[in-house]
C-alpha cells in the first residue's frame, strides 16, 4: 500500500469514529462533547429547524429529549475524501426515541432516513461542518414509555426469559 492510500484509509476511519461518537453522545446525553464534534460555524439541518451554532444545537437537543431513552444507529457509510482536509458522507440511520407518557410530552418515534454530511479537518481532527437529516419514514409511538414498547415487557431470547429493565436473565430449562 502506498502512503497516500494508508492516509486515506485512516482518514475514512477517523470520520467513522467521529460519527460513532455523535450517536453515542446523543444517547448518553453528553451535550458538551456532542457540540465539540462540529466545526466553529456548522450548518445543522433537521428539516424543521436549522442550527448554525453547535452549542445551541447540543443545548436545544438536551432540552428537547432530556433524559429520555434514545437509540441512534448509523449504518453503511459512504465516505468520499474530496480534498486533503475535506470529505462528504452519507449514513443510513435509524432512531428510537421513547418518551414516558405525561401531560405536555411529545410522542416518541421510530425513524429511518439518511444523514448527509460534510467534514472538515480542523487542527488535525475531523469535524462535522454540515449535517442534513432526511427522513424516509417516521413511525410515531402512541405509548412510548420504554417499559411498554412492544416486546419490552418480557422478551424471549436464545438464553431464556429476560424481564425488561431488570438486567436479569433466567435460563430456559429445555
N, CA and C atoms as a LAMMPS dump frame, in Angstrom:
ITEM: TIMESTEP
0
ITEM: NUMBER OF ATOMS
522
ITEM: BOX BOUNDS ff ff ff
-5.0000000000000000e+02 5.0000000000000000e+02
-5.0000000000000000e+02 5.0000000000000000e+02
-5.0000000000000000e+02 5.0000000000000000e+02
ITEM: ATOMS id mol type element x y z
1 1 1 N 0.85 -1.187 0
2 1 2 C 0 0 0
3 1 3 C 0.886 1.237 0
4 2 1 N 0.417 2.225 -0.73
5 2 2 C 1.157 3.475 -0.756
6 2 3 C 0.836 4.287 0.493
7 3 1 N 1.725 5.208 0.801
8 3 2 C 1.494 6.078 1.965
9 3 3 C 0.203 6.88 1.802
10 4 1 N -0.086 7.321 0.584
11 4 2 C -1.305 8.097 0.338
12 4 3 C -2.551 7.26 0.592
13 5 1 N -2.553 6.014 0.149
14 5 2 C -3.707 5.138 0.363
15 5 3 C -3.907 4.861 1.853
16 6 1 N -2.83 4.624 2.567
17 6 2 C -2.922 4.389 4.012
18 6 3 C -3.495 5.627 4.708
19 7 1 N -3.017 6.81 4.322
20 7 2 C -3.524 8.05 4.931
21 7 3 C -5.014 8.212 4.641
22 8 1 N -5.447 7.89 3.411
23 8 2 C -6.865 7.992 3.063
24 8 3 C -7.712 7.018 3.88
25 9 1 N -7.232 5.801 4.039
26 9 2 C -7.965 4.813 4.85
27 9 3 C -8.06 5.262 6.305
28 10 1 N -6.986 5.837 6.831
29 10 2 C -7 6.342 8.205
30 10 3 C -7.967 7.519 8.345
31 11 1 N -8.033 8.375 7.329
32 11 2 C -8.978 9.496 7.371
33 11 3 C -10.423 9.001 7.359
34 12 1 N -10.728 8.035 6.5
35 12 2 C -12.086 7.482 6.453
36 12 3 C -12.44 6.857 7.8
37 13 1 N -11.511 6.122 8.386
38 13 2 C -11.765 5.514 9.697
39 13 3 C -11.983 6.572 10.771
40 14 1 N -11.23 7.658 10.727
41 14 2 C -11.399 8.739 11.707
42 14 3 C -12.783 9.376 11.573
43 15 1 N -13.283 9.51 10.349
44 15 2 C -14.623 10.068 10.136
45 15 3 C -15.681 9.098 10.658
46 16 1 N -15.497 7.81 10.459
47 16 2 C -16.435 6.819 11.006
48 16 3 C -16.475 6.913 12.533
49 17 1 N -15.327 7.072 13.161
50 17 2 C -15.293 7.183 14.619
51 17 3 C -15.933 8.485 15.083
52 18 1 N -15.752 9.56 14.327
53 18 2 C -16.412 10.829 14.635
54 18 3 C -17.928 10.64 14.675
55 19 1 N -18.479 9.972 13.666
56 19 2 C -19.927 9.773 13.608
57 19 3 C -20.393 8.807 14.702
58 20 1 N -19.595 7.817 15.012
59 20 2 C -19.949 6.904 16.11
60 20 3 C -20.051 7.674 17.423
61 21 1 N -19.129 8.599 17.651
62 21 2 C -19.194 9.42 18.869
63 21 3 C -20.446 10.297 18.859
64 22 1 N -20.824 10.833 17.702
65 22 2 C -22.037 11.637 17.594
66 22 3 C -23.238 10.844 18.13
67 23 1 N -23.425 9.637 17.617
68 23 2 C -24.563 8.823 18.053
69 23 3 C -24.469 8.497 19.55
70 24 1 N -23.282 8.128 20.002
71 24 2 C -23.114 7.763 21.417
72 24 3 C -23.361 8.966 22.326
73 25 1 N -22.86 10.135 21.961
74 25 2 C -23.044 11.315 22.804
75 25 3 C -24.517 11.725 22.892
76 26 1 N -25.275 11.564 21.802
77 26 2 C -26.711 11.861 21.874
78 26 3 C -27.381 10.882 22.836
79 27 1 N -27.099 9.602 22.69
80 27 2 C -27.766 8.589 23.514
81 27 3 C -27.33 8.608 24.974
82 28 1 N -26.098 9.059 25.242
83 28 2 C -25.614 9.109 26.628
84 28 3 C -25.721 10.514 27.215
85 29 1 N -26.336 11.421 26.437
86 29 2 C -26.66 12.775 26.907
87 29 3 C -25.405 13.567 27.281
88 30 1 N -24.368 13.46 26.484
89 30 2 C -23.119 14.196 26.697
90 30 3 C -23.105 15.407 25.761
91 31 1 N -23.798 16.472 26.163
92 31 2 C -24.071 17.602 25.29
93 31 3 C -22.83 18.423 24.988
94 32 1 N -21.947 18.633 25.937
95 32 2 C -20.72 19.388 25.693
96 32 3 C -19.838 18.654 24.695
97 33 1 N -19.715 17.349 24.881
98 33 2 C -18.91 16.537 23.972
99 33 3 C -19.527 16.511 22.575
100 34 1 N -20.868 16.477 22.507
101 34 2 C -21.552 16.497 21.218
102 34 3 C -21.213 17.777 20.456
103 35 1 N -21.306 18.906 21.118
104 35 2 C -21.017 20.186 20.468
105 35 3 C -19.584 20.237 19.938
106 36 1 N -18.655 19.611 20.629
107 36 2 C -17.244 19.641 20.234
108 36 3 C -16.957 18.857 18.951
109 37 1 N -17.913 18.082 18.454
110 37 2 C -17.715 17.304 17.238
111 37 3 C -17.878 18.149 15.971
112 38 1 N -18.345 19.378 16.111
113 38 2 C -18.653 20.234 14.968
114 38 3 C -17.596 21.317 14.772
115 39 1 N -17.561 21.856 13.554
116 39 2 C -16.695 22.991 13.268
117 39 3 C -17.233 24.225 13.99
118 40 1 N -16.477 25.316 13.94
119 40 2 C -16.874 26.546 14.625
120 40 3 C -18.156 27.146 14.052
121 41 1 N -18.423 26.951 12.77
122 41 2 C -19.625 27.512 12.133
123 41 3 C -20.358 26.425 11.357
124 42 1 N -20.966 25.48 12.049
125 42 2 C -21.626 24.377 11.334
126 42 3 C -22.967 24.804 10.752
127 43 1 N -23.475 23.974 9.878
128 43 2 C -24.841 24.119 9.361
129 43 3 C -25.519 22.788 9.656
130 44 1 N -26.458 22.781 10.607
131 44 2 C -27.113 21.563 11.082
132 44 3 C -28.589 21.678 10.748
133 45 1 N -29.063 20.841 9.817
134 45 2 C -30.402 20.982 9.249
135 45 3 C -31.217 19.715 9.509
136 46 1 N -32.255 19.854 10.311
137 46 2 C -33.159 18.744 10.586
138 46 3 C -34.497 18.915 9.868
139 47 1 N -34.528 19.756 8.861
140 47 2 C -35.751 19.958 8.086
141 47 3 C -36.633 21.036 8.666
142 48 1 N -37.111 20.844 9.88
143 48 2 C -37.987 21.824 10.508
144 48 3 C -37.221 22.836 11.344
145 49 1 N -35.943 22.596 11.576
146 49 2 C -35.117 23.522 12.349
147 49 3 C -33.674 23.437 11.843
148 50 1 N -33.012 24.596 11.79
149 50 2 C -31.624 24.677 11.343
150 50 3 C -30.823 25.39 12.422
151 51 1 N -29.643 24.867 12.715
152 51 2 C -28.735 25.469 13.682
153 51 3 C -27.444 25.867 12.972
154 52 1 N -26.871 26.986 13.391
155 52 2 C -25.564 27.408 12.889
156 52 3 C -24.572 27.573 14.034
157 53 1 N -24.927 27.038 15.175
158 53 2 C -24.067 27.075 16.353
159 53 3 C -24.165 25.708 17.04
160 54 1 N -23.026 25.035 17.184
161 54 2 C -23.028 23.676 17.734
162 54 3 C -23.468 23.64 19.192
163 55 1 N -23.092 24.639 19.964
164 55 2 C -23.5 24.669 21.369
165 55 3 C -25.011 24.848 21.481
166 56 1 N -25.563 25.721 20.639
167 56 2 C -27.02 25.905 20.638
168 56 3 C -27.721 24.612 20.231
169 57 1 N -27.185 23.924 19.214
170 57 2 C -27.746 22.65 18.789
171 57 3 C -27.738 21.644 19.938
172 58 1 N -26.589 21.482 20.598
173 58 2 C -26.475 20.498 21.675
174 58 3 C -27.376 20.866 22.851
175 59 1 N -27.423 22.13 23.207
176 59 2 C -28.269 22.584 24.31
177 59 3 C -29.747 22.374 23.981
178 60 1 N -30.149 22.712 22.774
179 60 2 C -31.548 22.525 22.359
180 60 3 C -31.918 21.049 22.323
181 61 1 N -31.005 20.213 21.845
182 61 2 C -31.254 18.774 21.82
183 61 3 C -31.419 18.257 23.247
184 62 1 N -30.566 18.725 24.145
185 62 2 C -30.663 18.323 25.549
186 62 3 C -31.987 18.737 26.171
187 63 1 N -32.458 19.939 25.855
188 63 2 C -33.753 20.391 26.385
189 63 3 C -34.899 19.576 25.798
190 64 1 N -34.795 19.237 24.511
191 64 2 C -35.88 18.519 23.842
192 64 3 C -36.01 17.086 24.353
193 65 1 N -34.901 16.356 24.404
194 65 2 C -35.006 14.947 24.792
195 65 3 C -34.616 14.688 26.232
196 66 1 N -33.94 15.637 26.866
197 66 2 C -33.611 15.476 28.283
198 66 3 C -33.001 14.125 28.584
199 67 1 N -33.587 13.438 29.533
200 67 2 C -33.102 12.112 29.928
201 67 3 C -33.884 10.993 29.25
202 68 1 N -34.685 11.356 28.248
203 68 2 C -35.474 10.367 27.513
204 68 3 C -34.574 9.286 26.931
205 69 1 N -34.924 8.03 27.1
206 69 2 C -34.12 6.967 26.484
207 69 3 C -34.174 7.065 24.954
208 70 1 N -33.008 7.059 24.334
209 70 2 C -32.922 7.109 22.873
210 70 3 C -31.914 6.075 22.394
211 71 1 N -32.101 5.651 21.158
212 71 2 C -31.159 4.757 20.498
213 71 3 C -30.965 5.293 19.087
214 72 1 N -29.747 5.675 18.74
215 72 2 C -29.43 6.176 17.41
216 72 3 C -28.367 5.281 16.799
217 73 1 N -28.624 4.82 15.585
218 73 2 C -27.665 3.975 14.871
219 73 3 C -27.378 4.569 13.506
220 74 1 N -26.133 4.491 13.087
221 74 2 C -25.727 4.864 11.739
222 74 3 C -25.167 3.633 11.053
223 75 1 N -25.513 3.458 9.783
224 75 2 C -25.126 2.251 9.055
225 75 3 C -24.616 2.616 7.671
226 76 1 N -23.85 1.729 7.107
227 76 2 C -23.443 1.755 5.704
228 76 3 C -22.908 3.112 5.257
229 77 1 N -21.838 3.606 5.87
230 77 2 C -21.321 4.925 5.485
231 77 3 C -20.757 4.925 4.067
232 78 1 N -21.064 5.989 3.365
233 78 2 C -20.485 6.252 2.053
234 78 3 C -19.651 7.515 2.209
235 79 1 N -18.364 7.361 2.42
236 79 2 C -17.486 8.493 2.699
237 79 3 C -16.567 8.716 1.506
238 80 1 N -16.502 9.963 1.064
239 80 2 C -15.628 10.331 -0.045
240 80 3 C -14.725 11.473 0.404
241 81 1 N -13.43 11.272 0.299
242 81 2 C -12.48 12.338 0.578
243 81 3 C -12.469 13.26 -0.635
244 82 1 N -12.799 14.532 -0.425
245 82 2 C -12.897 15.489 -1.526
246 82 3 C -11.691 16.41 -1.606
247 83 1 N -10.826 16.338 -0.65
248 83 2 C -9.608 17.138 -0.599
249 83 3 C -8.768 16.658 0.561
250 84 1 N -7.604 17.248 0.775
251 84 2 C -6.751 16.78 1.876
252 84 3 C -7.376 16.985 3.263
253 85 1 N -8.279 17.959 3.38
254 85 2 C -8.899 18.264 4.67
255 85 3 C -10.418 18.372 4.59
256 86 1 N -11.023 17.777 3.552
257 86 2 C -12.476 17.833 3.389
258 86 3 C -12.995 16.477 2.935
259 87 1 N -14.238 16.199 3.278
260 87 2 C -14.867 14.932 2.89
261 87 3 C -16.375 15.101 2.933
262 88 1 N -17.071 14.178 2.269
263 88 2 C -18.524 14.113 2.344
264 88 3 C -18.913 12.71 2.796
265 89 1 N -20.102 12.596 3.344
266 89 2 C -20.575 11.284 3.772
267 89 3 C -22.082 11.204 3.78
268 90 1 N -22.57 10.011 3.521
269 90 2 C -23.998 9.702 3.653
270 90 3 C -24.085 8.466 4.538
271 91 1 N -24.935 8.543 5.541
272 91 2 C -25.136 7.454 6.502
273 91 3 C -26.603 7.074 6.542
274 92 1 N -26.924 5.807 6.356
275 92 2 C -28.265 5.337 6.658
276 92 3 C -28.418 5.396 8.177
277 93 1 N -29.607 5.766 8.642
278 93 2 C -29.797 5.896 10.088
279 93 3 C -31.123 5.312 10.525
280 94 1 N -31.153 4.977 11.807
281 94 2 C -32.379 4.536 12.469
282 94 3 C -32.337 5.094 13.875
283 95 1 N -33.462 5.602 14.341
284 95 2 C -33.513 6.077 15.722
285 95 3 C -34.809 5.655 16.392
286 96 1 N -34.703 5.466 17.681
287 96 2 C -35.841 5.131 18.534
288 96 3 C -35.807 6.106 19.697
289 97 1 N -36.865 6.878 19.828
290 97 2 C -36.974 7.848 20.913
291 97 3 C -38.207 7.482 21.711
292 98 1 N -38.013 7.102 22.95
293 98 2 C -39.13 6.735 23.821
294 98 3 C -39.331 7.833 24.848
295 99 1 N -40.566 8.196 25.051
296 99 2 C -40.888 9.286 25.966
297 99 3 C -41.919 8.777 26.959
298 100 1 N -41.607 8.794 28.258
299 100 2 C -42.63 8.411 29.233
300 100 3 C -43.847 9.316 29.067
301 101 1 N -45.029 8.713 29.046
302 101 2 C -46.238 9.491 28.806
303 101 3 C -46.518 10.418 29.978
304 102 1 N -47.095 11.542 29.657
305 102 2 C -47.451 12.531 30.661
306 102 3 C -48.035 13.749 29.977
307 103 1 N -48.541 14.681 30.764
308 103 2 C -49.111 15.874 30.16
309 103 3 C -48.022 16.694 29.466
310 104 1 N -48.326 17.197 28.295
311 104 2 C -47.433 18.084 27.537
312 104 3 C -46.125 17.423 27.132
313 105 1 N -46.112 16.112 26.954
314 105 2 C -44.898 15.447 26.484
315 105 3 C -45.092 15.056 25.023
316 106 1 N -44.032 15.168 24.223
317 106 2 C -44.149 14.764 22.82
318 106 3 C -44.232 13.244 22.716
319 107 1 N -44.727 12.774 21.587
320 107 2 C -44.741 11.338 21.344
321 107 3 C -43.344 10.891 20.944
322 108 1 N -43.03 9.676 21.271
323 108 2 C -41.784 9.097 20.805
324 108 3 C -41.941 8.666 19.354
325 109 1 N -40.854 8.17 18.797
326 109 2 C -40.921 7.712 17.414
327 109 3 C -39.856 6.663 17.131
328 110 1 N -40.068 5.954 16.046
329 110 2 C -39.088 5.029 15.475
330 110 3 C -38.894 5.52 14.055
331 111 1 N -37.684 6.017 13.749
332 111 2 C -37.47 6.665 12.472
333 111 3 C -36.331 6.069 11.672
334 112 1 N -36.383 6.351 10.383
335 112 2 C -35.393 5.856 9.434
336 112 3 C -35.068 6.975 8.452
337 113 1 N -33.851 7.018 7.974
338 113 2 C -33.5 8.036 6.994
339 113 3 C -32.021 8.029 6.691
340 114 1 N -31.521 9.216 6.338
341 114 2 C -30.108 9.369 5.991
342 114 3 C -29.561 10.678 6.542
343 115 1 N -28.331 10.627 7.004
344 115 2 C -27.56 11.822 7.309
345 115 3 C -26.698 12.112 6.087
346 116 1 N -26.761 13.343 5.593
347 116 2 C -25.903 13.822 4.51
348 116 3 C -24.97 14.848 5.153
349 117 1 N -23.671 14.602 5.081
350 117 2 C -22.742 15.428 5.848
351 117 3 C -21.523 15.838 5.035
352 118 1 N -20.916 16.941 5.467
353 118 2 C -19.586 17.305 5.004
354 118 3 C -18.703 17.423 6.24
355 119 1 N -17.448 17.103 6.046
356 119 2 C -16.483 17.08 7.143
357 119 3 C -15.306 17.964 6.786
358 120 1 N -14.68 18.475 7.82
359 120 2 C -13.507 19.319 7.638
360 120 3 C -12.498 18.963 8.723
361 121 1 N -11.248 18.86 8.327
362 121 2 C -10.195 18.616 9.309
363 121 3 C -9.789 19.97 9.893
364 122 1 N -9.876 20.084 11.207
365 122 2 C -9.542 21.321 11.91
366 122 3 C -8.52 20.964 12.985
367 123 1 N -7.376 21.607 12.931
368 123 2 C -6.303 21.344 13.904
369 123 3 C -6 19.853 14.01
370 124 1 N -5.99 19.185 12.863
371 124 2 C -5.618 17.774 12.825
372 124 3 C -6.73 16.789 13.159
373 125 1 N -7.938 17.286 13.456
374 125 2 C -9.055 16.391 13.81
375 125 3 C -10.234 16.638 12.885
376 126 1 N -10.903 15.565 12.491
377 126 2 C -12.082 15.688 11.648
378 126 3 C -13.261 16.186 12.468
379 127 1 N -14.019 17.108 11.876
380 127 2 C -15.206 17.684 12.499
381 127 3 C -16.342 17.688 11.474
382 128 1 N -17.57 17.727 11.975
383 128 2 C -18.742 17.826 11.106
384 128 3 C -18.961 19.3 10.785
385 129 1 N -18.96 19.637 9.492
386 129 2 C -19.181 21.015 9.058
387 129 3 C -20.647 21.248 8.674
388 130 1 N -21.246 20.277 8.003
389 130 2 C -22.652 20.363 7.589
390 130 3 C -23.306 19.02 7.862
391 131 1 N -24.524 19.08 8.358
392 131 2 C -25.309 17.879 8.637
393 131 3 C -26.729 18.158 8.186
394 132 1 N -27.271 17.269 7.371
395 132 2 C -28.678 17.36 6.981
396 132 3 C -29.289 15.981 7.167
397 133 1 N -30.356 15.92 7.954
398 133 2 C -31.08 14.675 8.176
399 133 3 C -32.296 14.656 7.266
400 134 1 N -32.397 13.602 6.461
401 134 2 C -33.598 13.397 5.647
402 134 3 C -34.271 12.128 6.158
403 135 1 N -35.574 12.186 6.271
404 135 2 C -36.334 11.052 6.793
405 135 3 C -37.017 10.294 5.664
406 136 1 N -36.925 8.97 5.719
407 136 2 C -37.672 8.111 4.815
408 136 3 C -38.987 7.676 5.446
409 137 1 N -38.935 7.512 6.764
410 137 2 C -40.108 7.032 7.488
411 137 3 C -39.972 7.473 8.94
412 138 1 N -41.096 7.858 9.527
413 138 2 C -41.127 8.253 10.928
414 138 3 C -42.409 7.699 11.524
415 139 1 N -42.279 6.636 12.312
416 139 2 C -43.436 5.983 12.921
417 139 3 C -43.611 6.494 14.343
418 140 1 N -44.713 7.196 14.627
419 140 2 C -44.947 7.658 15.996
420 140 3 C -45.243 6.476 16.907
421 141 1 N -44.832 6.598 18.129
422 141 2 C -45.136 5.586 19.142
423 141 3 C -46.228 6.163 20.025
424 142 1 N -47.411 5.569 19.97
425 142 2 C -48.535 6.092 20.743
426 142 3 C -48.248 6.066 22.232
427 143 1 N -47.739 4.974 22.697
428 143 2 C -47.396 4.828 24.115
429 143 3 C -45.926 4.469 24.133
430 144 1 N -45.087 5.462 24.278
431 144 2 C -43.669 5.194 24.101
432 144 3 C -42.897 5.126 25.408
433 145 1 N -43.602 4.932 26.495
434 145 2 C -42.901 4.665 27.738
435 145 3 C -42.013 3.444 27.489
436 146 1 N -40.717 3.539 27.739
437 146 2 C -39.817 2.442 27.39
438 146 3 C -40.176 1.115 28.041
439 147 1 N -40.927 1.152 29.128
440 147 2 C -41.334 -0.103 29.764
441 147 3 C -42.49 -0.742 29.024
442 148 1 N -43.105 -0.018 28.07
443 148 2 C -44.284 -0.543 27.386
444 148 3 C -44.096 -0.69 25.887
445 149 1 N -42.934 -0.377 25.369
446 149 2 C -42.694 -0.547 23.941
447 149 3 C -42.812 -2.028 23.61
448 150 1 N -43.425 -2.34 22.475
449 150 2 C -43.702 -3.729 22.088
450 150 3 C -42.493 -4.619 22.302
451 151 1 N -42.701 -5.709 22.978
452 151 2 C -41.65 -6.697 23.184
453 151 3 C -40.785 -6.438 24.405
454 152 1 N -40.902 -5.265 25.025
455 152 2 C -40.004 -4.96 26.139
456 152 3 C -40.482 -5.546 27.462
457 153 1 N -41.785 -5.838 27.599
458 153 2 C -42.283 -6.37 28.861
459 153 3 C -41.608 -7.683 29.214
460 154 1 N -41.626 -8.597 28.302
461 154 2 C -40.965 -9.876 28.537
462 154 3 C -40.458 -10.354 27.198
463 155 1 N -39.175 -10.48 27.107
464 155 2 C -38.553 -10.815 25.84
465 155 3 C -38.031 -12.237 25.903
466 156 1 N -38.36 -13.026 24.897
467 156 2 C -37.852 -14.391 24.804
468 156 3 C -36.563 -14.336 24.003
469 157 1 N -35.479 -14.75 24.58
470 157 2 C -34.2 -14.723 23.875
471 157 3 C -33.672 -16.142 23.767
472 158 1 N -32.601 -16.279 23.042
473 158 2 C -31.959 -17.588 22.905
474 158 3 C -31.436 -18.072 24.244
475 159 1 N -31.278 -17.153 25.191
476 159 2 C -30.752 -17.504 26.504
477 159 3 C -31.843 -17.708 27.536
478 160 1 N -33.089 -17.569 27.135
479 160 2 C -34.189 -17.74 28.089
480 160 3 C -34.991 -16.47 28.215
481 161 1 N -35.749 -16.348 29.281
482 161 2 C -36.594 -15.186 29.512
483 161 3 C -35.794 -14.073 30.143
484 162 1 N -36.084 -12.839 29.723
485 162 2 C -35.439 -11.681 30.316
486 162 3 C -36.507 -10.656 30.631
487 163 1 N -36.581 -10.236 31.855
488 163 2 C -37.541 -9.213 32.24
489 163 3 C -36.971 -7.858 31.88
490 164 1 N -37.786 -7.018 31.231
491 164 2 C -37.335 -5.696 30.806
492 164 3 C -36.935 -4.861 32.008
493 165 1 N -35.818 -4.162 31.851
494 165 2 C -35.395 -3.2 32.854
495 165 3 C -34.686 -3.784 34.056
496 166 1 N -34.634 -5.11 34.189
497 166 2 C -34.002 -5.664 35.377
498 166 3 C -32.582 -6.126 35.122
499 167 1 N -32.26 -6.384 33.847
500 167 2 C -30.95 -6.932 33.542
501 167 3 C -30.8 -8.36 33.997
502 168 1 N -31.897 -8.945 34.448
503 168 2 C -31.88 -10.308 34.992
504 168 3 C -32.277 -11.293 33.908
505 169 1 N -31.519 -12.348 33.773
506 169 2 C -31.812 -13.387 32.774
507 169 3 C -32.119 -14.679 33.503
508 170 1 N -33.136 -15.383 32.996
509 170 2 C -33.446 -16.71 33.528
510 170 3 C -33.204 -17.71 32.417
511 171 1 N -32.465 -18.752 32.691
512 171 2 C -32.195 -19.783 31.693
513 171 3 C -33.43 -20.649 31.502
514 172 1 N -33.667 -20.991 30.249
515 172 2 C -34.728 -21.951 29.954
516 172 3 C -34.273 -23.312 30.386
517 173 1 N -35.183 -24.167 30.794
518 173 2 C -34.805 -25.496 31.258
519 173 3 C -35.022 -26.538 30.186
520 174 1 N -34.98 -26.147 28.926
521 174 2 C -35.202 -27.124 27.848
522 174 3 C -33.939 -27.738 27.359
